[in-house]
């Protein structure tokens, strides 16, 4: 059985000088976060005044206390043997297993990367239901994932991802033997309104760029080293499908029936506290071993 997480609760006392201020503006100022972040917390029910969830424009009064439960309602700290690649007081890097969601999605509950790590210690405040989360991997994707344990670490990592200085390298087995040794795919990514579980390439979407190198070809398939230069939802899967080489086992953009062969192999970033460059490699899962030559082999970049 899991226990309700208590990684962080902030209590903001309203002073005379703040009386009459909107609660969303007050929290943004006092907690040092964006108004949109505060509104997300308010919408999730993570903020209360006198036990009740206020509207964003609710005016606070001197003497009141605003309570913020960062983990959001319904998140359980659930012990789970998730592989740890690195851990300290600022960050934790995991090797995410196949089938494990990074954070709760919609009404579904159960073990996630977040709930497993909360059982080991606190995670940084984040969007409702997503403490510590600074980037994500799809449920069926395996590999290296970093989460923040402190607010300062989260701020640093988010900035690094936004500046595109984080190194991300994936292994992907795709359908078909490519007739080029590498290339770059560019195409804006947006939600497919007709099929909301998918993304699509569109002129109004966010810019996305994916670089790939062919490592090996065999029996109608190819092993690729993929470097996404942006981090859009389903970016790698969508881009590879767009050039006619969907990832093996991709139920949204390719064919069902096999495990999705997409693995976040290598992750590099600067440590939020020390500034030291850090790189981590997540061992590829067994489905990749026939392509790599054995359990101790690593891709040649």
Buried (B, 14 or more C-beta within 10 A) or exposed (E): EBEEBEBBEBEBEBEEEBEEBBBBBBBBBBBEBEBEBBBBBBEBEBBBBEEEEBEBEBEBEEEBEBBBBBBBEBBBBBBBEBEEBBBEEBBBBBBBBBEBBBBBEEEEBEBBBBBBBBBBEBBBBBBBBBBBBBBBBBBBBBBBBBBBBBBEBBBBBBEBBEEEEBEBBBBBBBBBBBEEEEEEBEBBBBBBEEEEEBBBBBEEBBEBBBBBBBBBBEEEBBBBBBBBBBBBBBBBBBBBBBBEBBBBBBEBBBEEEBBBBBBBBBBBBBBBBEEEEBEBBBBBBEBBBEBBEEEEEEBEE
